[in-house]
Amino acid sequence: MRTIESLGSLQSKTVIVRCDLNVPLSDGIISDDGRIRASLTTIRELRDAGAKLVLISHLGRPKGEPDARYSLRPVAERMSELLGTPVRFVGETLGDAASAAVAQLSDGDVVLLENLRFNAAETSKDPSERRAFASALAELGDAFVSDGFGVVHRQQASVYELAQLLPSAAGRLVAAELDVLQRLTADAARPYTVVLGGSKVSDKLGVISHLLERVDTLLIGGGMVFTFLAAQGHAVASSLLESDQIDTVRGYLDDAERRGVRIVLPSDIVVAEKFAADARHEVVAADAIESSQFGADGLGLDIGPRSAETFASVIAQSETVFWNGPMGVFELDAFAGGTRTVARALTETHAFTVVGGGDSAAAVRALGFSDDQFGHISTGGGASLEYLEGKSLPGLEVLS
């Protein structure tokens, strides 16, 4: 994969950097700036090399037109604070204002353009539309650095076509993420444990299938666990259930047994009367969810404390641990215990630990853990999973 060195001297060159600045944002307030921080290594290196930087990114899922709720202006303000230098914000991606701002850049200056996805062509299914948009972007710079790992699994204009139109290379974040993923798939120290959570088992089927031949233990929590419990014949009351995946999950359980891979399911579950922070709840055995005081109306919202300690014990005995997906509804304190215990176990083990982006990264920060307590926190949950499924990632292939 081409790296920044392949671009030669960047002194006084205008470099377009595709970042992933898709941070959680509400009423202009950023609740987790992890992705901004992760982008700084590449930005600082390019500034030190004398480049003029044009940063581009998406935020959220606007419908191909401007939407103030998804403006990158707050990101520019936060990045200015973290960099210790002004990051000028331009309220458009293309146009006279954007062109003028880029023309005014001096060596080391940084400008952030408005949300790429305010332009429908960015995510268009029509390659010609994407290429036309990428061509317009390419006119703003001399070189392109792809450093938005969270989007390298997308064939989008700023990720794929733009890399074809300018001298291009991977930024330091993308290179670091790829190194970690190669370590997880080709060179993982054993015992190797994967912790999977999150709401839907269908989102994780590919990675489960691909990892069964590589790992020693799978720990299953989150909303996806109820499909596993149902596959074992247990009633799950009103808990999240993908009934159309039960047979598939049953097949994975059988396959794991044949391979000698342990799939560890929770032995107890925190069941609530409703989905609410103040909901009444109790801990019951995982095979007796409907026996809770809420009967068939009960909702499983977290793994139980006994299960969490079991998971922590397995993690403590591992040499490599990859974690993707919270163990419960961590946003509600009553149902954050399982996620907190797993996160703490990852900080206390000697193993190489990887937190697989997305909700997992948000969870560990929300629960008070810092990035440096883990071996690596990925910035791309979806991209990480697709790589671990063995899929080709267009945004990496185009840099080869």
PATIKE-216628 format. One record per residue (C-alpha): x, y, z. Coordinates in steps of 0.5 Angstrom, whole numbers. Layout:
N
- X | Y | Z
...
//
This chain:
400
- 0 | 0 | 0
- 3 | 7 | -2
- 5 | 11 | 4
- 6 | 19 | 5
- 13 | 18 | 3
- 11 | 16 | -4
- 9 | 23 | -5
- 16 | 26 | -5
- 17 | 33 | -2
- 10 | 36 | 0
- 13 | 43 | 1
- 8 | 48 | -1
- 4 | 43 | -4
- -4 | 43 | -3
- -6 | 36 | 0
- -13 | 34 | 0
- -14 | 29 | 6
- -20 | 25 | 7
- -21 | 24 | 14
- -26 | 21 | 18
- -29 | 26 | 23
- -36 | 23 | 23
- -36 | 24 | 31
- -43 | 24 | 35
- -46 | 31 | 35
- -52 | 34 | 38
- -54 | 41 | 38
- -47 | 43 | 36
- -44 | 39 | 42
- -39 | 33 | 40
- -40 | 28 | 46
- -34 | 24 | 43
- -28 | 27 | 40
- -24 | 21 | 39
- -24 | 21 | 31
- -21 | 28 | 31
- -16 | 26 | 36
- -14 | 20 | 31
- -13 | 24 | 25
- -8 | 29 | 28
- -2 | 25 | 27
- -3 | 25 | 20
- -5 | 32 | 20
- 1 | 34 | 24
- 6 | 31 | 20
- 4 | 34 | 13
- 4 | 41 | 16
- 11 | 39 | 19
- 13 | 37 | 12
- 10 | 44 | 9
- 4 | 42 | 6
- -2 | 46 | 5
- -8 | 42 | 8
- -15 | 41 | 5
- -19 | 37 | 10
- -25 | 33 | 7
- -30 | 29 | 11
- -37 | 27 | 12
- -41 | 27 | 18
- -48 | 23 | 19
- -53 | 21 | 14
- -56 | 28 | 11
- -60 | 26 | 4
- -55 | 29 | -1
- -57 | 36 | 1
- -54 | 41 | 6
- -57 | 40 | 13
- -55 | 45 | 19
- -55 | 39 | 24
- -49 | 35 | 20
- -45 | 41 | 19
- -37 | 40 | 20
- -37 | 47 | 23
- -36 | 45 | 31
- -31 | 40 | 28
- -27 | 45 | 26
- -27 | 49 | 32
- -25 | 43 | 36
- -19 | 41 | 31
- -17 | 48 | 32
- -16 | 47 | 40
- -13 | 40 | 39
- -8 | 43 | 34
- -7 | 49 | 37
- -7 | 53 | 31
- -13 | 56 | 27
- -17 | 51 | 22
- -21 | 55 | 18
- -28 | 52 | 16
- -31 | 54 | 9
- -39 | 53 | 9
- -39 | 49 | 2
- -35 | 43 | -1
- -34 | 46 | -8
- -35 | 53 | -10
- -32 | 60 | -10
- -31 | 60 | -3
- -28 | 54 | -3
- -23 | 55 | -8
- -22 | 62 | -5
- -20 | 59 | 1
- -15 | 54 | -2
- -12 | 59 | -6
- -11 | 63 | 0
- -7 | 58 | 4
- 0 | 58 | 6
- 5 | 53 | 8
- 2 | 49 | 14
- -5 | 52 | 14
- -11 | 48 | 15
- -18 | 49 | 12
- -24 | 44 | 13
- -29 | 44 | 8
- -36 | 43 | 9
- -40 | 36 | 10
- -38 | 32 | 3
- -45 | 28 | 4
- -49 | 35 | 3
- -47 | 33 | -5
- -51 | 27 | -7
- -46 | 25 | -12
- -41 | 23 | -6
- -45 | 17 | -5
- -48 | 16 | -11
- -49 | 9 | -14
- -47 | 12 | -21
- -40 | 11 | -22
- -40 | 17 | -27
- -43 | 22 | -22
- -38 | 20 | -17
- -32 | 21 | -22
- -35 | 28 | -24
- -35 | 30 | -16
- -28 | 27 | -15
- -26 | 31 | -21
- -28 | 37 | -18
- -25 | 36 | -11
- -18 | 34 | -15
- -18 | 41 | -18
- -17 | 43 | -11
- -10 | 40 | -9
- -4 | 37 | -12
- -4 | 30 | -8
- -9 | 26 | -4
- -8 | 23 | 3
- -13 | 17 | 5
- -14 | 17 | 12
- -21 | 16 | 14
- -21 | 9 | 16
- -28 | 9 | 18
- -30 | 9 | 10
- -25 | 5 | 7
- -30 | 0 | 6
- -34 | 5 | 2
- -34 | 6 | -6
- -35 | 13 | -5
- -32 | 19 | -9
- -28 | 22 | -4
- -25 | 15 | -2
- -24 | 11 | -9
- -25 | 16 | -15
- -21 | 21 | -12
- -15 | 17 | -10
- -15 | 15 | -18
- -15 | 22 | -20
- -9 | 25 | -16
- -2 | 22 | -13
- -5 | 18 | -7
- -3 | 15 | -1
- -5 | 12 | 6
- -5 | 17 | 12
- -1 | 14 | 18
- -8 | 12 | 21
- -10 | 8 | 16
- -3 | 5 | 16
- -4 | 3 | 23
- -11 | 1 | 23
- -9 | -4 | 17
- -3 | -7 | 21
- -7 | -8 | 27
- -12 | -12 | 23
- -7 | -16 | 19
- -4 | -18 | 26
- -11 | -20 | 28
- -12 | -24 | 22
- -5 | -27 | 20
- -1 | -27 | 26
- -5 | -27 | 33
- -2 | -29 | 39
- -6 | -35 | 42
- -11 | -36 | 46
- -15 | -31 | 42
- -21 | -29 | 44
- -26 | -25 | 40
- -32 | -21 | 44
- -38 | -20 | 40
- -44 | -15 | 42
- -49 | -10 | 39
- -56 | -11 | 37
- -56 | -15 | 31
- -53 | -22 | 30
- -54 | -21 | 23
- -49 | -15 | 23
- -44 | -20 | 25
- -45 | -27 | 22
- -40 | -26 | 17
- -34 | -24 | 22
- -37 | -30 | 26
- -36 | -35 | 20
- -29 | -32 | 18
- -26 | -32 | 25
- -29 | -39 | 27
- -23 | -42 | 24
- -18 | -37 | 27
- -20 | -36 | 34
- -20 | -40 | 41
- -26 | -37 | 44
- -32 | -33 | 42
- -36 | -29 | 48
- -43 | -27 | 46
- -47 | -21 | 49
- -51 | -15 | 47
- -58 | -16 | 44
- -55 | -21 | 39
- -55 | -26 | 45
- -62 | -27 | 45
- -62 | -30 | 38
- -56 | -35 | 40
- -61 | -37 | 46
- -67 | -38 | 42
- -62 | -43 | 38
- -61 | -47 | 44
- -69 | -47 | 45
- -69 | -42 | 50
- -75 | -37 | 51
- -73 | -30 | 51
- -79 | -26 | 52
- -80 | -19 | 49
- -72 | -19 | 48
- -69 | -17 | 41
- -70 | -23 | 37
- -68 | -24 | 29
- -72 | -31 | 29
- -70 | -31 | 21
- -63 | -32 | 24
- -64 | -38 | 29
- -62 | -44 | 24
- -56 | -40 | 21
- -54 | -39 | 29
- -55 | -46 | 30
- -51 | -48 | 25
- -45 | -44 | 27
- -46 | -47 | 34
- -45 | -54 | 31
- -39 | -51 | 27
- -36 | -49 | 33
- -36 | -55 | 37
- -33 | -59 | 31
- -28 | -54 | 31
- -26 | -54 | 38
- -28 | -47 | 39
- -31 | -45 | 45
- -37 | -40 | 44
- -39 | -38 | 51
- -46 | -35 | 52
- -48 | -31 | 58
- -51 | -35 | 64
- -55 | -30 | 67
- -59 | -24 | 64
- -61 | -17 | 67
- -69 | -17 | 65
- -73 | -10 | 65
- -80 | -8 | 65
- -79 | -3 | 59
- -73 | 0 | 55
- -72 | 6 | 60
- -67 | 9 | 65
- -71 | 8 | 71
- -74 | 1 | 69
- -75 | -4 | 74
- -70 | -10 | 73
- -68 | -16 | 76
- -62 | -21 | 74
- -65 | -28 | 72
- -62 | -34 | 69
- -61 | -34 | 61
- -65 | -40 | 60
- -71 | -38 | 65
- -72 | -30 | 62
- -79 | -31 | 62
- -79 | -33 | 69
- -77 | -26 | 71
- -83 | -22 | 75
- -84 | -19 | 68
- -86 | -25 | 64
- -87 | -25 | 57
- -86 | -18 | 57
- -79 | -18 | 60
- -73 | -14 | 56
- -66 | -17 | 56
- -62 | -11 | 57
- -55 | -13 | 59
- -51 | -19 | 61
- -51 | -21 | 68
- -46 | -20 | 73
- -44 | -27 | 73
- -43 | -28 | 66
- -39 | -21 | 66
- -34 | -24 | 71
- -34 | -31 | 67
- -32 | -26 | 60
- -27 | -22 | 64
- -24 | -29 | 67
- -23 | -31 | 59
- -20 | -25 | 57
- -15 | -25 | 63
- -13 | -32 | 60
- -12 | -29 | 53
- -6 | -27 | 49
- -10 | -23 | 44
- -17 | -20 | 45
- -22 | -17 | 39
- -28 | -13 | 42
- -34 | -11 | 38
- -40 | -9 | 40
- -43 | -7 | 48
- -45 | -12 | 52
- -52 | -8 | 54
- -55 | -2 | 53
- -49 | 2 | 56
- -52 | 9 | 55
- -57 | 7 | 61
- -53 | 6 | 67
- -57 | 1 | 70
- -55 | -4 | 64
- -48 | -2 | 63
- -45 | -7 | 68
- -43 | -12 | 63
- -40 | -7 | 58
- -36 | -4 | 64
- -34 | -10 | 67
- -31 | -13 | 60
- -28 | -6 | 58
- -24 | -6 | 65
- -22 | -13 | 64
- -19 | -11 | 57
- -15 | -6 | 61
- -12 | -11 | 66
- -10 | -16 | 62
- -3 | -17 | 59
- -6 | -19 | 52
- -6 | -15 | 46
- -13 | -12 | 46
- -17 | -8 | 40
- -23 | -5 | 41
- -27 | -5 | 34
- -29 | 2 | 33
- -36 | 5 | 33
- -41 | 3 | 39
- -35 | 0 | 43
- -30 | 6 | 42
- -36 | 10 | 45
- -38 | 6 | 50
- -31 | 5 | 53
- -30 | 13 | 53
- -37 | 14 | 56
- -35 | 9 | 62
- -29 | 13 | 64
- -24 | 9 | 60
- -18 | 13 | 56
- -15 | 10 | 50
- -9 | 9 | 52
- -11 | 4 | 57
- -12 | -1 | 51
- -8 | -4 | 45
- -11 | 0 | 40
- -18 | 3 | 39
- -20 | 3 | 32
- -24 | 9 | 29
- -28 | 4 | 24
- -33 | -1 | 26
- -36 | -3 | 20
- -29 | -3 | 16
- -26 | -7 | 21
- -31 | -12 | 21
- -31 | -13 | 14
- -24 | -14 | 14
- -24 | -19 | 19
- -30 | -22 | 14
- -25 | -23 | 9
- -28 | -18 | 4
- -24 | -13 | 0
- -24 | -6 | 2
- -25 | -1 | -4
- -21 | 5 | -1
- -15 | 0 | 1
- -15 | -3 | -6
- -14 | 3 | -9
- -8 | 5 | -5
- -5 | -1 | -7
//
